[in-house]
Amino acid sequence: MIASDAMSRDAVRVVDGDTLDIGGVRYRLHGIDAPEAGQACAAADGGVWPCGKDAIQKIEELVEGRDVSCAPKGRDSYGRVIAICFADGTDVNSEMVSSGFAWAFRKFSEDYVGVEQTARRAHAGVWQAETEAPWDYRALKWDAAISDSPDRKCPIKGNINRQSERIYHTPWSRDYAKTKINTATGERWFCSEDEAVAAGWRPPIWGR
């Protein structure tokens, strides 16, 4: 069993709207799914708003300057610890859903379904208008990128940046379109995130 960890406020880094790095450990928030970093959502006035960017800002507000602890529930296939995280005792997972910056991730848990229903009735955040769930957003981006990948099978881009960091970009990554792959320099294409992680690449970090 994975032990619960309590970390100092200096050690917390936001990766995206549902992922934190704490003391060198990556935590994927249990039971929720936030919009992707580059995702836009429908607004009440008929326009769109940067829900992915705003979700990152929201989780930063929840954890920055606070003592954050996480109660692990297991690991996912990427090696991340699945956890309920608390900022000065406040359930961060629940706050992301109640504020309308994340969905209850019913595929894996129904723990936050009631919280989501309350946010939906209040038209909070992503519930202000009918919008695309992050799992549908990822699926559509993946299908579109498959046709443009070299072998029509492996659309994930394994990039090496100027700091020699190996970072992979999925089709729903904010920088996917502008990332170019040069296989002569060791960059490569991946068929899955599992494959990229196993080869030593990491996803981008969008938070501060």
N, C-alpha and C positions, 0 to 999 in steps of 0.2 A: 504493500500500500504506500502511496506517495504521501509524505508528511506535509502538514500545513506549514506555510512559510510566512513569516512576518518580516517586511523589509523597511528600511529607512526611506524617508521621503526623497532622498537624493538619488535612489537607485531605480526609480520608476521612469520608463520611457514608453510613450505611446507609439505603437506600430501603425495601427489603423483603428477604425471605430469599434472593433471587438477583439483587439489583441494588444497585450502589454508585454514589455520586457522588464523584468524585475530581477536585479542582481544577477544578470546573465542567464536567466531562465525565461523562456517565452511562454506566456499564458494566453490561451484562447478562451474567451469568456463563454462559459457553459450556457446553453439554452437560448442564445440570441444570435441574430445575424444582422449586422449593420450594413448600410449601403457601401458599395465599393468606393474607393477614394475618388475616382473620376466620374462617379455616377451622378446624374441629375434626376430630380424627382418632379412630378407635376405639382404645380402650385394652385392655390384656391382661385387665383385670378386668371387662370388659364395659361399662365406661363410656366417656367421651370425654375428650380432653385438648386444650388449645389449641395444636395443632401449628403453626399459622401464627404465632402470637405467639412461641412457643418457638423457631421457626426464625430469626426476627428476632433474638432474644436470642443465639442461637448464633453467628450471623455477626458480631454486635457483639463477642462475646467473641474471635472469631478476628482481627478487624482493629483493634480499638481499642488505641491505644498502640503500634502496630507500624508499620513502614515497609511500605507497600503499593505494589506495582507490578503492572501489567496488561499481558499480551501480547495485543494485538488480533488478531482473526481476520476482521474485517469489520464491517458495520453491518446492523441490522435495519430494517424499514420505519418504525420510530418514530424513527430517527436515533440509537439507542443503539449504542454500540460493543460488539460481542460479543467477549468476552475470557476468557482464563484469568488469574485474579488470584492474587497471592502475598502473604502477610503474613509478613514476615521470612523469606522463602524457602519458606514452606509453601503448597501448592496449596489455596487456599480452596475452589474448586469441588469438589475431591476430598474435602476434609474435611467439607463439607456433606452429601455423599452417604454417606460412610463412617460418619458419626455418626447417620445415619437421619433427617436433617432436610431431605433433598431426594431426588428421584428422578433417575435417569439419563433425560435427555430424548431418548429414542430417535428421536422424530420428526425431530430435527435432527442427532443425533450418537450414536455408540455408544461414545464415549471412556470413559464412566464406568460402563458396563454391568457390568464385572467387579467394580468397587468396590461397586456396588449389590448384586450377588449375595452378596458377603461380608457386607454389612450385613443383608441379608435372613436369611441363615443365623444371624446373631447376634441376630436379633429386635430390632435397634436402632431406636429412634425410631418412625417410621411403620410399621415392620415388626413391631411387637409384636402386632398383630392385623390382620386383613383390613380395609383402609380405602380410601377414595376417593382416586384420583390427582387432582392439581390440575387437569389438563386436563378430566377428567370433571366435577369440581366446577364449573369455569367454564362448561362447556356446559350443565349443569343450571340454574345460576343465570341464564344468558342466556335459556334457553327460558322459564323462569318469568317473567322480567321483560318479555319481549316482549309478553305478553298484557296487561300493565298499562301499557305505554307509550302515549302519546297517539295515535300513528298505527299502533300494532302492528308497528312496524318498527325504531324507533330508541330503545333503552332506556338509552343512556348519558347520565348527567346532567352537564351542564356548569354547575357552580356557581361563583359569585363570592363569596369569603369577605369577612370584615370588613376584611382588609388589601388588598382589591381584587385578590387573586390568583385567577387563573382555574384551577380544579382540576376535572378530570372524574372521575366515579365510575362504574366499571363495575358490573354487577349483582353481582359477587363482592366488591366493595369493602366493607370493614368498616362504613363509614358510609353505604352506599347507601340503606338503608331510611329513615334519618332525614333524608336530604338532600331538600329540596323545591326545585322549580324555578319561578322567577318570570320568565317571558319578558319582562315589562315592564321589568325592570332589566338586561336584556342576557344573562340566563342562557338556556340553550338545551339541546336534546336532540341527541345525535349517534348516527349509525348504526354507527360503528366507531371504534376508538381512533385509527386513521390520520387520520380526519376531524377528531377532536378535537385531535390534535397539530398538524395543518396549520392549524387555526384559532387556535392559540395557547394552548390549554389544556394543563395538565400533570397527570400522575397524582398522587395523594397520596403523601406520604413518611411511612412508619410507624416508621422507626428514629430513634435519637437523633442 
